[in-house]
């Protein structure tokens, strides 16, 4: 499911075939198919979207580089920075939707 309203195709597990195997093992192929569906959708959205301004693209690339550098010296701090970025994105998204 995507915030744009897209729902991927349903992929049901065949419990008769699953048998006694653990779910994580039995559902591996199905999960991979779901990831592939998502990747196709994300690529379609990317192709149809208005391009980001170059300044935003550059800032995002710089931020990614800085977090990767930080991860080499302090993984915990890098995770904290990534978490703060995620929080900022979630906060913006929550305010933007009606």
Legacy VTK file of the C-alpha trace (Angstrom):
# vtk DataFile Version 3.0
C-alpha trace
ASCII
DATASET POLYDATA
POINTS 98 float
0.000 0.000 0.000
1.238 3.462 -0.867
0.180 6.886 0.362
-0.781 7.701 -3.250
-3.576 5.116 -3.020
-1.824 2.279 -4.864
-2.350 -1.203 -3.499
-0.120 -3.907 -4.836
-1.597 -7.127 -6.147
-2.559 -9.683 -3.538
-0.164 -12.592 -3.053
-1.658 -15.237 -0.820
0.356 -17.969 0.836
-0.667 -21.509 0.022
-0.768 -23.006 3.512
-1.103 -26.480 2.009
2.300 -26.066 0.390
3.776 -24.255 3.401
3.379 -27.294 5.608
5.428 -27.285 8.784
8.046 -24.819 7.559
8.533 -21.593 9.497
6.654 -18.653 8.018
9.870 -16.713 7.389
11.098 -19.557 5.182
7.787 -20.417 3.531
6.917 -16.816 2.679
10.341 -15.789 1.378
9.375 -16.033 -2.295
6.076 -14.259 -1.714
7.793 -11.467 0.193
10.305 -11.063 -2.625
7.440 -10.790 -5.134
5.848 -8.050 -2.995
9.164 -6.151 -2.915
9.391 -6.428 -6.705
5.830 -5.086 -7.052
6.749 -2.163 -4.798
9.927 -1.440 -6.770
7.962 -1.309 -10.040
5.424 1.063 -8.477
8.138 3.284 -7.016
9.901 3.480 -10.404
6.627 4.404 -12.125
5.970 7.149 -9.574
9.526 8.449 -9.936
9.185 8.637 -13.728
5.884 10.502 -13.580
6.813 12.907 -10.789
7.972 16.471 -11.250
11.756 16.480 -10.829
13.150 17.832 -7.592
14.946 21.166 -7.778
18.704 20.726 -8.134
19.318 22.474 -4.799
17.168 19.881 -2.997
18.837 16.995 -4.844
22.280 18.357 -3.921
21.345 18.857 -0.278
19.950 15.324 -0.017
23.117 13.888 -1.587
25.277 15.914 0.791
23.223 14.794 3.782
23.544 11.161 2.729
27.323 11.532 2.362
27.609 13.159 5.788
25.567 10.440 7.494
27.663 7.755 5.765
30.865 9.474 6.951
29.446 9.712 10.445
28.618 5.989 10.389
32.314 5.181 9.925
33.219 6.866 13.206
30.030 6.602 15.252
27.302 4.310 14.014
24.975 5.243 16.863
25.263 8.942 16.028
24.608 8.200 12.356
21.485 6.241 13.289
20.391 9.153 15.473
20.884 11.587 12.578
18.935 9.328 10.222
16.168 8.977 12.810
15.946 12.756 13.225
15.695 13.124 9.464
12.943 10.513 9.358
11.114 12.316 12.174
11.352 15.611 10.288
9.938 13.965 7.156
7.099 12.357 9.098
6.314 15.643 10.807
6.168 17.451 7.465
4.018 14.727 5.886
1.559 14.790 8.787
1.113 18.556 8.404
0.821 18.387 4.610
-2.014 15.893 4.275
-5.563 17.166 4.699
LINES 1 99
98 0 1 2 3 4 5 6 7 8 9 10 11 12 13 14 15 16 17 18 19 20 21 22 23 24 25 26 27 28 29 30 31 32 33 34 35 36 37 38 39 40 41 42 43 44 45 46 47 48 49 50 51 52 53 54 55 56 57 58 59 60 61 62 63 64 65 66 67 68 69 70 71 72 73 74 75 76 77 78 79 80 81 82 83 84 85 86 87 88 89 90 91 92 93 94 95 96 97
